[in-house]
């Protein structure tokens, strides 16, 4: 089976698996991360098959929507890729990308590193920034029926992994607990450049938000 056929079959699989997903973690999120990954990989000497499969499968079973189960995503990816006869080394690498890509709070040390993970992680983080990132954040907050903003509830910048996973804080706190931290955690030169632009847009948005919240505009 050619690499192109493997990618096309993976696209079909992911579209079906995420047909009813929350709007910030649906096929179109995957599509954007896939496209961004290819864009970043163009200036890196990476294994493109691993990058594309990692991007396409990185949220195949996001633990947020599966009772916190972090094993299900890698397992589903492995089972699917084996049906395509993908090389075992590639499968293991893709599993490691899925397992290690998430932010999971500000104090967690990543246990696996590779150029391919760096690329897909940057792409995933870029989709959490800028105009799309803002839209996704409020979409998820609405999905979880959270307050948009509550000035009496301050962001917690020192959460453990479990506290981060279980947080029910207002949506705007997420900007400070994750989104505004991402610019300085990008791995690649291309990722850093793109993140800077999207970061500035979010800062402008927050300035506008607070002015409107306080009736200044």
Secondary structure per residue as TSV (DSSP state, phi and psi in degrees):
chain	resnum	aa	ss	phi	psi
A	1	X	-	360.0	131.2
A	2	X	-	-73.4	160.1
A	3	X	H	-62.8	-36.7
A	4	X	H	-61.8	-42.1
A	5	X	H	-65.9	-39.8
A	6	X	H	-59.6	-44.6
A	7	X	H	-63.9	-45.2
A	8	X	H	-63.6	-40.9
A	9	X	H	-67.1	-34.8
A	10	X	H	-66.9	-40.4
A	11	X	H	-58.1	-47.0
A	12	X	H	-60.4	-45.2
A	13	X	H	-59.9	-46.4
A	14	X	H	-67.6	-42.5
A	15	X	H	-57.9	-42.5
A	16	X	H	-68.0	-43.3
A	17	X	H	-65.6	-31.7
A	18	X	T	-108.1	21.4
A	19	X	T	-57.6	-34.1
A	20	X	T	-113.3	23.3
A	21	X	-	-73.5	157.3
A	22	X	-	-57.3	144.0
A	23	X	G	-59.4	-23.6
A	24	X	G	-88.4	-7.2
A	25	X	G	-133.4	34.3
A	26	X	S	-96.6	-168.4
A	27	X	H	-57.9	-37.0
A	28	X	H	-69.9	-29.9
A	29	X	H	-62.5	-47.1
A	30	X	H	-58.9	-45.0
A	31	X	H	-58.3	-45.9
A	32	X	H	-64.7	-43.1
A	33	X	H	-64.0	-39.3
A	34	X	H	-60.6	-48.5
A	35	X	H	-64.2	-43.8
A	36	X	H	-62.7	-39.3
A	37	X	H	-61.2	-43.9
A	38	X	H	-65.1	-37.9
A	39	X	H	-63.8	-46.0
A	40	X	H	-67.1	-42.0
A	41	X	H	-63.6	-23.1
A	42	X	T	-62.1	-23.3
A	43	X	T	-107.9	13.9
A	44	X	S	-126.9	157.4
A	45	X	-	-96.2	74.1
A	46	X	-	-113.5	163.9
A	47	X	-	-79.9	104.6
A	48	X	H	-66.1	-33.2
A	49	X	H	-63.5	-44.6
A	50	X	H	-63.0	-43.2
A	51	X	H	-59.8	-49.2
A	52	X	H	-66.4	-43.6
A	53	X	H	-67.0	-39.3
A	54	X	H	-61.5	-43.1
A	55	X	H	-65.8	-45.2
A	56	X	H	-68.0	-30.8
A	57	X	H	-106.5	3.2
A	58	X	T	-64.9	-26.1
A	59	X	T	-120.2	31.6
A	60	X	T	-63.7	-25.5
A	61	X	T	-152.1	70.8
A	62	X	-	-56.7	129.4
A	63	X	G	-61.1	-24.1
A	64	X	G	-59.3	-29.3
A	65	X	G	-106.8	9.1
A	66	X	T	-135.8	48.7
A	67	X	T	54.6	33.5
A	68	X	T	77.4	7.9
A	69	X	-	-72.9	108.1
A	70	X	S	-89.2	-4.6
A	71	X	S	-91.8	-21.5
A	72	X	H	-65.7	-42.0
A	73	X	H	-59.8	-56.0
A	74	X	H	-58.2	-37.4
A	75	X	H	-65.1	-45.2
A	76	X	H	-63.9	-40.0
A	77	X	H	-63.3	-46.1
A	78	X	H	-59.7	-48.9
A	79	X	H	-60.3	-42.1
A	80	X	H	-67.8	-48.6
A	81	X	H	-63.9	-31.3
A	82	X	H	-65.8	-32.0
A	83	X	H	-67.3	-21.3
A	84	X	T	-93.8	-3.6
A	85	X	T	72.8	26.8
A	86	X	-	-68.0	143.2
A	87	X	-	-54.3	137.4
A	88	X	H	-60.3	-34.5
A	89	X	H	-65.1	-39.2
A	90	X	H	-66.0	-43.4
A	91	X	H	-59.5	-45.9
A	92	X	H	-61.4	-40.0
A	93	X	H	-64.4	-44.0
A	94	X	H	-62.4	-42.1
A	95	X	H	-57.4	-43.8
A	96	X	H	-65.6	-34.3
A	97	X	H	-63.7	-48.6
A	98	X	H	-61.3	-41.3
A	99	X	H	-67.9	-32.8
A	100	X	H	-110.1	0.8
A	101	X	-	-74.9	-30.5
A	102	X	S	-72.4	155.2
A	103	X	-	-69.3	-52.8
A	104	X	-	56.1	33.8
A	105	X	S	95.1	157.5
A	106	X	T	-77.1	-12.0
A	107	X	T	-111.4	9.3
A	108	X	-	-87.2	132.9
A	109	X	-	-90.8	127.1
A	110	X	-	-72.5	133.0
A	111	X	-	-93.9	-13.9
A	112	X	-	-130.2	141.2
A	113	X	-	-135.0	138.9
A	114	X	-	-160.1	159.8
A	115	X	H	-60.6	-39.9
A	116	X	H	-64.9	-41.2
A	117	X	H	-63.2	-43.3
A	118	X	H	-54.0	-43.5
A	119	X	H	-67.4	-50.4
A	120	X	H	-67.3	-37.4
A	121	X	H	-63.5	-42.9
A	122	X	H	-60.2	-44.6
A	123	X	H	-62.5	-43.1
A	124	X	H	-64.6	-40.8
A	125	X	H	-69.2	-36.0
A	126	X	H	-61.3	-33.9
A	127	X	T	-75.8	-8.0
A	128	X	T	-95.1	1.1
A	129	X	S	-114.5	169.1
A	130	X	H	68.7	-158.9
A	131	X	H	-61.2	-43.1
A	132	X	H	-65.0	-42.4
A	133	X	H	-60.4	-42.0
A	134	X	H	-62.3	-46.5
A	135	X	H	-61.3	-44.2
A	136	X	H	-64.4	-40.2
A	137	X	H	-63.4	-46.1
A	138	X	H	-73.2	-29.9
A	139	X	H	-63.7	-44.2
A	140	X	H	-68.7	-39.3
A	141	X	H	-59.9	-40.6
A	142	X	H	-66.7	-40.1
A	143	X	H	-58.4	-36.3
A	144	X	T	-94.0	4.7
A	145	X	T	57.2	44.1
A	146	X	-	-94.5	156.1
A	147	X	-	-61.7	145.3
A	148	X	S	-66.5	-46.9
A	149	X	-	-156.5	142.1
A	150	X	-	-143.9	105.6
A	151	X	T	-61.7	-14.0
A	152	X	T	-84.4	-12.9
A	153	X	S	-109.5	107.7
A	154	X	-	-85.0	150.6
A	155	X	-	-59.5	146.9
A	156	X	-	-110.0	108.2
A	157	X	T	-92.3	3.9
A	158	X	T	-126.1	35.4
A	159	X	-	-73.2	144.9
A	160	X	-	-76.1	171.5
A	161	X	H	-56.9	-44.1
A	162	X	H	-68.4	-39.8
A	163	X	H	-63.6	-39.8
A	164	X	H	-62.8	-44.8
A	165	X	H	-65.0	-33.6
A	166	X	H	-96.7	1.0
A	167	X	-	-62.3	138.8
A	168	X	-	-121.7	24.6
A	169	X	-	-66.1	160.2
A	170	X	-	-54.7	151.2
A	171	X	T	-57.4	-39.7
A	172	X	T	-63.7	-27.3
A	173	X	H	-61.0	-29.5
A	174	X	H	-62.5	-27.3
A	175	X	H	-60.3	-40.9
A	176	X	H	-85.4	-29.4
A	177	X	H	-83.6	-16.7
A	178	X	T	-145.0	-61.1
A	179	X	G	-59.5	-44.2
A	180	X	G	-75.7	-8.9
A	181	X	G	-87.7	-17.0
A	182	X	G	-70.2	-32.7
A	183	X	G	-53.6	-39.2
A	184	X	G	-89.2	6.2
A	185	X	G	-118.7	14.0
A	186	X	-	-74.8	152.2
A	187	X	-	-99.0	-36.0
A	188	X	S	-109.5	159.2
A	189	X	H	-60.3	-44.1
A	190	X	H	-63.6	-43.2
A	191	X	H	-60.8	-43.2
A	192	X	H	-63.0	-41.6
A	193	X	H	-63.7	-47.2
A	194	X	H	-68.3	-36.5
A	195	X	H	-65.4	-37.1
A	196	X	H	-58.9	-44.6
A	197	X	H	-64.3	-44.8
A	198	X	H	-70.0	-34.7
A	199	X	H	-61.8	-46.0
A	200	X	H	-61.1	-38.2
A	201	X	H	-62.9	-40.6
A	202	X	H	-66.4	-38.1
A	203	X	H	-62.6	-41.1
A	204	X	H	-64.0	-40.6
A	205	X	H	-62.1	-44.4
A	206	X	H	-64.3	-39.6
A	207	X	H	-57.9	-45.5
A	208	X	H	-65.8	-41.6
A	209	X	H	-58.0	-49.7
A	210	X	H	-66.0	-36.8
A	211	X	H	-63.8	-45.2
A	212	X	H	-68.7	-37.7
A	213	X	H	-59.9	-38.7
A	214	X	T	-90.0	7.4
A	215	X	T	72.3	25.3
A	216	X	-	-86.5	-17.7
A	217	X	-	-126.8	360.0
